[in-house]
Amino acid sequence: MAGSSSDVRSLEDATRDAVARALRQVLPAELADADPLVRRSDRADFQANAAMSLAKRLGSKPRELAESIASALREQTGGRMGVELAGPGFLNLTVADDAVWAQVAARLADDRLGVGAPQLGRRTVVEYSSPNIAKDMHVGHLRTTIIGDALARLLEFLGAEVIRQNHLGDWGTQFGMLIQYIDEHPDAKWRAEDLPEGDLGTVSALDGLYRLARAEFDADPEFADRARRRVVTLQSGDEATLSVWRELVAESEKAFQVIYDYLGVSLNAAHSAGESGYNRYLDEVAGELEQAGVAVISDGALCVFFDDVKGPDGSPVPLIVRKRDGGFGYAATDLATIRYRIRDLKVGRILYVVGAPQALHFRMVFETARRIGWLTDEVEVEHVGFGNVLGPGGKPFKTRSGGTVRLVELLDEAVARARAEIETKPHTLSTEELDTVARQAGIGAVKYADLATSRSKDYTFDPDRMVSFNGNTGVYLQYAHTRVRSILRKLPDGGRSAEVKVDGPLEPSERALALLADQFAATLAEVADTLEPHRLCGHLFSLAKAFTEFYEACPVLSAPDEVVRANRVALCQLTGETLARGLHLLGIETPERM
């Protein structure tokens, strides 16, 4: 591939432009800029339906108008575009063969596959993952981490300046309780160097200590009082208490990084933006909201009320900025956060990749930010909500004892299942290679199963289905990529010297594959707008299926002549590069062999 990096206009866009010119030729001025309504079609390359919607406004029959548009199209394209009138007024459009091959050549010649940068210069915060310090990452962190990372990667590729923010839960009353318990139990082991080899890890140890501290807090009023006093010393900046707190944060971040590296997401310590970082702004934020009259005192608490947010009894449900006792909850932190991102980071877009149950909370936070004037029409904010991960039988995911399932256990299970599945197939992988491919397949299977589901829906975590080589799975797409690579490896230079001959013949399965590959850029732009990664998954799955049909119908290495062979090799290259790039944007690795 060359390194030109230019935006290659899609055949669909070029066809839309051609139909638009034909409309301007045959329509009166007031309708000349009407939408051509060009879509992909299973009856031709594209279908234009403008005549159906415009005929009534013109007082003519749709078929007669369609005939006029068709004549104008044939005239403008010199007969190079196939135009066929169908039904009551549809136009079936077929692109010239050489235009299809020219498109393959153009995309293949570009180091970005002809994908432009429609998000260029757009400064965007993506908040995702956000585990709690001193607690295990569990199944509830899976979707936010995977969806958030995919969106960050994709937006960055399309030119956005992405600021990843891991909004760690690193502050609050629970830390006073935990630090007090650790202080009173000096023999408790939770530092990495103090744990026996093979132990579940620092955060698991801290999670266990937290449960013990919680139990003592509930059972012993005197310990509860000491824990509350410890919260005060923490919040007032006591150095000894802060020192333990910093150590808890550092140990937890190390443990989280192990999970992130295993999962293959792009988060690291530089992206940590814990709740504690906004503490210094809370009084200022509360004062600003109260002074502006956006927040009012109600029953001793500082609240923001909304006309359309009511409780079951019809009474208003406020956003509580400051509690009656003077303390601040996460609503105040979220308000300080959105103010900081707009005022200090000067972003144009903020995405909160957080579960669907938080929809009302974010609606109230965004509305409050608008009322006070921080959030203007120049800044786009969106709660990127998502459904739940369910266990067997579509029930909430729990351990046998009713606890929360640790994330690493789910990932380990998927990798083990992937290894077992790969071992059922003939392969020449060494033990070390098998370990690597099993990890790539298992982690990829988890990510793809999550991302291929419309994010608003729940889905069932089913490792056996996830790692299948058949159906809409990550493993199927990875395997399709390895098949492409296998073909190219059999060529002297990996097929890199193959040059597309635009005047070569074009088989139906070649056309179908080329047209799908041509839609890659439009699909990425659509995901950037809708924040729905499953659309990219669907596109890549369609591409992989089309490649299978192409491979079965069109011999590559044993093609009938050099022109056909070169074009098919180029189509293999474009397919492989598109699959690899698309999977990478989803955060999924692409093995060379499986």
ABEGO torsion letter per residue (X at the ends): XBAAGBBBBBAAAAAAAAAAAAAAAABBAAAAABBAGBBBBAABABBBAAAAAAAAAAGBBAAAAAAAAAAAAAAAAGGABBBBBBEAGBBBBBBBAAAAAAAAAAAAABAAGGBBBAABGBBBBBBBGGBBBGBBBBAAAAAAAAAAAAAAAAAAAAGBBBBBBBBBBABEAAAAAAAAAAAABAABBABAAABBBGBAEAAAAAAAAAAAAAAAAAABAAAAAAAAAAAAAAAAGBAAAAAAAAAAAAAAAAAAAAAAAAAGBABBAAABBBAAAAAAAAAAAAAAAAAAGABBBBGGBBBBBBAABBBAAGBBBBBBABBAAGBBBAAAAAAAAAAAAAAAAGBABBBBBBBAAAAAAAAAAAAAAAAAGABBAABBBBBBBBBBBBBBGGBBBBBAAGBBBBAAAAAAAAAAAAAAAAAABBBABBAAAAAAAAAAAAAAAAAAAAAABBAABBBBBBAAAAABABEBBAAAAAAAAAAAAAAAAABAAGGAABBBBAABBBBAAAAAAAAAAAAAAAAAAAAAAAGBAAAAAAAAAAAAAAAAAAAAABBAAABABAAAAAAAAAAAAAAAAAAAAAAAAAGBBBBABX
